[in-house]
Amino acid sequence: MQSMEAFQAEYDPRTVEMAVGGRRFEIMLAKSLDRFIHPEDPMQGFPLWSKIWEASILLADHMAGLEPDPDRRILEIGCGLGLVGTVAASFGHRVTMTENDDHALEFARANARLNLGPGHSPEIRKMDWQAPDLQGPFDWIIGSEVAYRESDFAPLRGLFRTLLRPQGTILIVAELRKTTMAFLNRMSEDHQVEARKKIVRGSGREIPIAFCTIRPREPVDPVPL
């Protein structure tokens, strides 16, 4: 990780303050997205990580309210700016934060260090969903706005099979979209899916958010003949 001075010099970020779980956090964001957007095809690699999503705030608040367990390994996928993982670590959770975008990783590391202090940040790793290279298993896998594209469904399912403990839990929080529902339907083929709908206000509108708890189905013993 580069120093905070080098990070500030390279990205010249702006900072927003927010309260989560009764604590104050400062989150640095890019002032402009121009450097992260492909000049000829804006949708190619669009920096979805650069926004503080309402779903991320909801997941961060949920983690803040949970009793930490030092034996519970938590993997955050698509950590973006690092809000959820930073909050979770602040409240004592043992979390590993992952991202595949190099710029997002720099922001996540800087935000974790800003709020938790040097030497207290959780592990933050680069990870490609197509080829997850972490040492599992994890008790929980959490993520916000990760099922944004249908092309990610198969890699996510493969990641869950590879890194989730057999009796583990997946927590996915996302705005209710067609892709969100399609992802939940796909997961329900071999998982138990419980989804709760919450309404939050953001960007001047009411946003329906799905808070999803997903667990692998118990294998069914064959009926003796």
Long-range contacts (C-beta under 8 A, 24 or more apart in sequence): 1-106, 1-109, 1-110, 1-113, 2-106, 4-110, 4-113, 4-114, 7-106, 7-110, 10-106, 11-103, 11-106, 11-107, 13-107, 13-110, 16-52, 18-52, 18-57, 20-57, 20-60, 20-61, 20-64, 20-83, 20-87, 21-60, 21-61, 21-64, 21-65, 21-87, 21-91, 22-64, 23-64, 23-87, 23-90, 25-83, 25-86, 25-87, 25-90, 25-115, 26-111, 26-114, 26-115, 27-52, 27-81, 27-82, 27-83, 27-111, 28-81, 28-107, 28-110, 28-111, 28-114, 29-81, 29-107, 30-103, 30-107, 36-103, 45-101, 47-101, 47-103, 47-104, 48-80, 48-145, 48-148, 49-78, 49-80, 49-81, 49-99, 49-101, 49-103, 49-104, 49-107, 50-80, 50-81, 50-104, 50-107, 51-80, 52-81, 52-83, 53-80, 53-144, 53-145, 53-175, 54-175, 54-200, 54-202, 54-207, 54-209, 55-144, 55-145, 55-173, 55-174, 55-175, 55-209, 56-80, 56-83, 56-84, 56-144, 56-145, 56-173, 57-83, 57-200, 58-144, 58-173, 58-198, 58-200, 58-209, 58-211, 59-84, 59-142, 59-143, 59-144, 59-171, 59-173, 59-211, 60-84, 60-87, 60-88, 61-87, 62-171, 62-173, 62-211, 63-87, 63-88, 63-91, 63-93, 63-142, 64-88, 64-90, 64-91, 66-91, 66-93, 68-92, 68-93, 68-94, 69-93, 69-94, 70-94, 71-139, 72-139, 72-140, 73-137, 73-138, 73-139, 73-140, 74-138, 74-139, 74-140, 74-141, 74-142, 75-134, 75-136, 75-138, 75-140, 75-141, 75-142, 75-163, 76-141, 76-142, 76-143, 77-127, 77-129, 77-141, 77-142, 77-143, 77-146, 77-156, 77-159, 78-143, 78-144, 78-145, 78-146, 79-104, 79-108, 79-124, 80-104, 80-107, 80-108, 80-144, 81-107, 81-108, 81-111, 82-107, 82-108, 82-109, 82-110, 82-111, 82-112, 82-124, 83-111, 84-142, 84-144, 85-112, 85-122, 85-124, 86-111, 86-112, 86-115, 86-116, 86-122, 88-122, 88-142, 89-116, 89-120, 89-121, 89-122, 90-115, 90-116, 94-122, 95-122, 96-122, 96-123, 96-124, 96-125, 96-134, 96-138, 97-122, 97-123, 97-124, 97-125, 98-124, 98-125, 98-126, 98-127, 98-134, 99-124, 99-126, 99-127, 100-126, 100-127, 100-128, 100-129, 102-126, 129-155, 129-156, 129-158, 129-159, 130-155, 130-158, 132-158, 132-159, 132-162, 132-163, 134-163, 136-162, 136-163, 136-164, 136-165, 137-163, 137-164, 137-165, 137-166, 137-168, 138-163, 138-164, 138-165, 138-168, 139-165, 139-168, 139-169, 140-168, 140-169, 140-170, 140-171, 141-168, 141-169, 141-170, 141-171, 142-170, 142-171, 142-172, 143-171, 143-172, 143-173, 144-172, 144-173, 144-174, 145-173, 145-174, 145-175, 146-172, 146-174, 147-172, 147-174, 147-179, 147-180, 147-183, 148-174, 148-179, 149-179, 150-179, 150-182, 150-183, 153-182, 153-183, 153-186, 156-183, 157-186, 157-187, 164-216, 166-216, 167-215, 167-216, 168-215, 168-216, 169-213, 169-214, 169-215, 170-212, 170-213, 170-214, 170-215, 171-211, 171-212, 171-213, 171-214, 172-210, 172-212, 172-214, 173-209, 173-210, 173-211, 173-212, 174-209, 174-210, 174-212, 175-207, 175-208, 175-209, 175-210, 176-208, 176-209, 176-210, 180-210, 184-210, 184-212, 187-214, 190-216, 190-217, 191-215, 191-216, 191-217, 192-216, 192-217
